[in-house]
Amino acid sequence: MRPTLLAVAAAVALSGCASPPRLYDYDNTFIAQASVDDTWEAVIDAFGAATWPVESMERASGYITTDWVGVFSDDLVDGMDCGSEALTLIREYGVKFNVIVREQSPSETELTVNTSMRALRTHLDGDNPRMVTCTSRGTVEAYVANEVFRQLGR
């Protein structure tokens, strides 16, 4: 069966409704007014309080990563750009954190928060689920830094 002209026109029109995630300019480096040891412990405490599973950590290099974490907060979801595609829904969002803790002075520590983001996109009828890569608008990184600062203030 040959597709009708209307079906072809609809497919062409809908294919123009897709857009990839944009790249955003934001600052992912934050300064903690605390020692490197206190900041390191605050990062671990913040991850623990959020129940984010630590995948690896190396104190000597100041490097901590998490496994993939589900994102459920609307504020954090709004901080992710997964692009758009006609007739699809995003069913799940995920983020993986990579945090670097570096001493700047005995009472000042640099905290760099990097993220990898993804989402499970499906067609409206639930078919063809696939993972798509998302980009950050910077709010997720700021959220992590604020959680670390909150732990430091305890």
KAQUI-V319552 format. One record per backbone hydrogen bond with DSSP energy under -0.5 kcal/mol. NH is the residue of the N-H (numbers start at 1). CO is the residue of the C=O. Records with the same first field share a line. If there is no record, write none. Layout:
NH->CO + CO
//
This chain:
8->4
9->5
10->6
11->7
12->8
13->9
14->10
15->11
16->12 + 13
17->14
18->15
19->84
26->24
28->26
30->111
32->30 + 109
34->32
39->35
40->36
41->37
42->38
43->39
44->40
45->41
46->42
47->43
48->44
49->45
50->46
51->48
52->47
53->51
55->65
56->65
58->63
61->58
62->58
63->58
64->99
65->56
66->97
67->53
69->95
71->93
72->70
77->73
78->74
79->75 + 76
80->77
81->135
82->80
84->19
88->85
89->122
91->89 + 120
92->120
94->118
95->69
96->116
98->114
99->64
100->112
101->62
102->100 + 110
104->105 + 108
105->108
108->105
109->32
110->102
111->30
112->100 + 110
113->28 + 111
114->98 + 112
116->96
117->134
118->94
119->132
120->92
121->119 + 130
122->89
123->127
124->87
126->123
130->121
132->119
134->117
135->81
137->79
142->138
143->139
144->140
145->141
146->142
147->143
148->144
149->145
150->146
151->147
152->148
153->149
154->151
//
